[in-house]
Amino acid sequence: MNGQQRSAIRPGLVVDIVLKQHQRTGQLTRGVVKDLLTNSPTHPHGIKVRLQDGQVGRVKHIVTEGSS
């Protein structure tokens, strides 16, 4: 599931994000959502979130049971 819809993302979800410094390479970082930082209902590059470890980036995938 992609991370362009704000309604699909909530605190506690495990997501893959792209950090600002990795936007060119597309390197993903996995973590648990702490805060949603994008206020609009959608964003073409992904909803910006803060992970529980403090890292900030845009959601590329929402991790679901069975996905790796």
C-alpha positions as CSV (number, residue, x, y, z in Angstrom):
1,M,0.0,0.0,0.0
2,N,1.5,3.4,-0.9
3,G,1.8,6.3,1.4
4,Q,0.0,9.1,-0.6
5,Q,-3.3,9.0,1.3
6,R,-3.2,10.6,4.8
7,S,-6.3,8.7,5.9
8,A,-4.4,5.4,5.5
9,I,-1.6,6.4,7.9
10,R,-1.9,6.5,11.7
11,P,0.5,6.4,14.7
12,G,1.7,2.9,15.4
13,L,1.8,1.7,11.8
14,V,5.0,0.2,10.5
15,V,6.1,2.0,7.3
16,D,9.0,2.4,4.9
17,I,10.0,6.0,4.4
18,V,12.5,7.9,2.3
19,L,14.6,10.3,4.4
20,K,15.5,13.7,2.9
21,Q,19.1,12.8,2.4
22,H,18.1,9.6,0.5
23,Q,15.6,11.1,-1.9
24,R,18.1,10.7,-4.8
25,T,18.9,7.1,-4.1
26,G,15.4,6.1,-2.9
27,Q,16.9,4.2,0.1
28,L,14.1,3.1,2.4
29,T,14.1,3.2,6.2
30,R,11.6,1.1,8.2
31,G,10.0,2.4,11.4
32,V,6.9,3.0,13.4
33,V,4.9,6.2,12.9
34,K,4.8,8.6,15.8
35,D,3.4,11.8,14.2
36,L,1.9,12.8,10.9
37,L,3.5,16.0,9.6
38,T,1.6,16.6,6.4
39,N,-1.8,18.2,6.9
40,S,-3.2,17.8,3.4
41,P,-5.3,14.7,2.7
42,T,-3.0,13.5,-0.1
43,H,0.6,14.2,-1.3
44,P,2.1,13.0,-4.6
45,H,5.5,12.2,-3.0
46,G,4.1,10.6,0.1
47,I,2.8,11.8,3.5
48,K,5.6,13.2,5.7
49,V,5.8,11.5,9.1
50,R,8.1,11.4,12.2
51,L,9.1,7.9,13.3
52,Q,9.3,6.9,16.9
53,D,13.1,7.1,16.7
54,G,12.8,10.8,15.5
55,Q,13.6,10.3,11.9
56,V,11.5,12.3,9.4
57,G,10.6,11.3,5.9
58,R,7.9,10.6,3.3
59,V,6.0,7.3,3.4
60,K,6.6,5.1,0.4
61,H,5.0,1.9,1.6
62,I,2.8,0.9,4.5
63,V,4.1,-2.5,5.8
64,T,1.3,-5.1,6.2
65,E,1.3,-8.6,7.5
66,G,3.0,-10.8,4.9
67,S,5.0,-8.1,3.2
68,S,8.7,-7.9,3.7
